[in-house]
Amino acid sequence: MDAANVLTMKLEASREVIKVLQLQLEATVREKESLIEICKSHSITDQMLHTLAQREKELTLTESRFRQSENKRRCKEELNLMRELIHVKDQTVMSLTNKIYDLEKGRKDETANNERSNIRKLEQDELESLKDSVNAYQLQNKCLNKEIIALNDIRSFRKKQQELQLNVMIGKPAVVRYTVNSSYSRAQLISSNQSIKTLVTRLLDENSLDIPLSWKPGNRKRSEEHTSSSADMDYDELGFSLKQSDCEIEFNDKLAVKSEALNKMKMKNEGSEPAVARQQFEWKYRWDYFIGNLGSNELQKSLELKVLLRTGVPQEYRCKIWRMLINIRIRNLKERLGTNYYQNLCTKSAECKVNPAAKQIELDLLRTLPNNKHFENIKSPGIMRLRQVLTCYSLHSPAVGYCQGMNRLAAVALLFMPEEDAFWTLVAIIENIMPPDYFTANLLGAHVDQFVLRELLNEKMPNLGAHLEKHHIELSLFSWFLTCFVDNVPSNIYLRIWDVFLYEGNKVLFRFALAFLKYHSTAILSMNDSLVINQYIRLIGYRTTDVDHLCHIAFNQLNPFRMRTVKAKRLHHTQMVTNELNKLDSIRKTLPVHENNDNSDTKSSNYSKINFIKFRNKELNNKILYQLFIIYLKLSGENKQGLVQADQVDQVADLEANQICDSLPTNFLDWKCGKISTTPAVRRIAAENNIKLSNVKGTGRDGRILKEDLLKYLEEAKNFMASVPFTVIQRTMFKSMTQSLKVPHFGLTSFIERYKIDFHASIHESFVISSK
Amino acid sequence: MEDYKYLFKIVLIGNAGVGKTCLVRRFAQGVFPNVQGATIGVDFMIKSLMVNDVKVKLQIWDTAGQERFRSITQSYYRSAHCLILVYDVFSQCSFDSLPQWCRDIDQYAGAAIAGNGRNVLKVLVGNKCDKDREVPLHIAEQFAHNNNFDLFMETSALEAENVEKLFREIAEILVSRNQESNGGTMSRSITSNSFNQSSKPSNCFNCFSN
């Protein structure tokens, strides 16, 4: 059974398997069928596959194209981006550069500032160092000055010592001489009462209050006192300041000059040259002897005196000798004027309040010898006396009055003489020693002497003369000639000059002027710049240290030096200078406003009127307007005061006046105006002959100049010309000088001004046109 | 010797005692002389200046103020480039004589006009302005204006006030004038012409009256 069951179960299983297999079979068949179907449709799919492949290819192509375009687009985008980026970068770069620039600028400024401050600092440093050096120099200067002063002290001390020794030496022979003299004079005194009287009067005279400024009783004793008193150490025996402020000389020069002078002094004082000391001694001795012999007698002109004077007068005898020298010159005049002449003048000056010279005298009192203690302030005794002497002289000789320069003459005289004698010295110098007209209104004599000096220079030192001429330097040494060398020359030199000058006269001035030039001729000849030469000559006096050498040149090297030649030269030049000065004067006199204090009121009012018109329109030529105004005055008859003179129109402005006059009515010149009244005919003749009507004397009514007067004047002028034959040089001089006055000064001005006027006219025209 | 581009001559005139010499010495030497002798005749000093980098030398002539010395000093007017007329503000009198000085300048500086082809530079200076004044400033200014002065100044030589300035301004004006005249052909031709015409006689005259 089991087996049967198993078999049945197996059967059933196999049956089931068969069924599955059947099903499977069915499925496979069905698959087979479908496969067959598929196999049938296979060819179609091939075609489709092909197209598909093609499509696929196209697709890939388009895809690649798309990609390319995509790439391009992207590239473009990128490009744009990049561009933007670049732009932005540019901007940043710009801003950065700007910033950099700003920064750099800032830095530069900073650096500049730094530099500037550095420079400033440097400058300050430099300034400070300069200041330091200035201080140092000042210190040095002070030291040097101190040294100089110390040297001076030493020198003066040594000098004093030397002097003492010399005095002692002199003393011995002097004692002998005095004993002889005293015994002799005692005998003389006893023998005559007269000499006692003169002696007493002389003593009285010298002891009166009116003593010379430098004069001290017992000169020698006083000078010893002088060394002991320290207050007076700054002044020498004559009261001249030792600290003389000749600071005009440049520093170096001054040092050189000083050192030279000190050296010389040293040599002299130390007696390193015994010959010099002996000479000094002999010189003193000769003077002592001379004075001793002279006794109370008057000085007489003699060769001995002349030679002695040329060696210089010892300080202690100057008072006496100068007084006597002056006395020789004016003894006669004094007798004529009477003994009380000076006292009378003094009282007269006290009474007379209005003295035209007083103002100038007062002004110059303190400007006379400013470095002398006797004249240093208004209360100094010297100043009072100086005022008195000068005032008296201006009363004594109104023609001279007071001329700058005379104050120095009087002051030097006052140093050695009492007031009255100083007055007479002034009289002697101006009226006796100097040629006439030396100090008068136009300084004629002084002018002439400048020419004489130049001529003498060319004769004595042709080299130097030519050198000066080459550099267009014209010697003009008025200050020496008008003050007898007191101006710009040290006192020790001019006193030596005065010693001789008072005796020998004005020729000495030329001798010394030339000697100064000769002394320095090598120095001057080595200079080649006119300014430098001028500067040198200006202070030539202070550069001269060796007085003896100077005197040697003056009296020996310049010989022969005859008064006759000087006189001839003076005569020769006087006429010429007179003419020229007269010409200058007459030009001055024809000027409309003349300095004349009395009627200045009316004149100044007229003057202001001239000014008013003259300058109201500044554009126009002043001179033409001025002429117009003169003519206006004439035509209106307003001018009857002699403000404008008729011939002055011709003189002052030939050109314009003529132009204007031509356009005026012909009777213009008939106007009786100004001081000169005359007829047109006379004016015409005068104009033709170039005569100034102011010089012609009229004989008609009220001084009217008639034709006869003019003809007479012409005749005289011709005679005068004929009587003095001119040399060739004089003739050319006369010609060129007359021409020089004719030089068309104003004509040239007007030429320029007319251009101006034309210019203004054109402006005016253009203005008129434009306004139209 | 020394090199300088311009040399100008300046002449100081005016009444005696107005301080001409002190003015010059203050400028040229930087000192005020306490004591000063009166000037006799003519004196002169030199001072160099730098004006616009150009070296200028001033030759300053100092003249005597007294009336009778004018015969000497007048001859210096002609060659002057500049005339300084000085008065004293403390002294009415010195101011009152200015018109006369002006006349003199007009007369004697005539040749200078011809010689330089143009007017001489006229300067009015009131000195001593440290003192109490007698001459009011506006009157002096008016005067300077009326009389065609190119420059007016009040100075004090004592206190060195305006002294340097005065001369510096003068130098500047003269330099600029000179440069002008060198630039313009017209004025130059006038200068040279007139100079040729007048040089000979005026020289001759100078040598005479010096």
Interface residues (C-beta under 8 A of the other chain):
Chain A: S245 C247 E248 Q360 L363 D364 L366 R367 T368 L369 P370 N371 E376 C403 Q404 G405 N407 R408 T440 A441 N442 L443 H447 Q450 E474 S476 L477 F478 S479 L482 T483 D487 N528 D529 L531 V532 N534 Q535 R538 M576 V577 E580 L581 L584 I587 R588 L591 P592 V593 H594 E595 S600 S604 Y607 N611 F612 F615 K618 N622 M733 S736 M737 Q739 S740 L741 V743 P744 H745 F746 L748 T749 F751 I752
Chain B: M1 E2 L7 A16 G17 Q29 V31 P33 N34 V35 Q36 G37 A38 T39 I40 G41 V42 D43 F44 I46 K57 Q59 A64 Q66 E67 R68 F69 S71 I72 Q74 D96 S97 P99 Q100 R103 D104 Q107 G110 A111 I113 A114 G117 R118 N119 H145 N146 N147 N148 I190 S194 Q197 S198 K200 P201 S202 C204 F205 N206 C207 F208 S209 N210
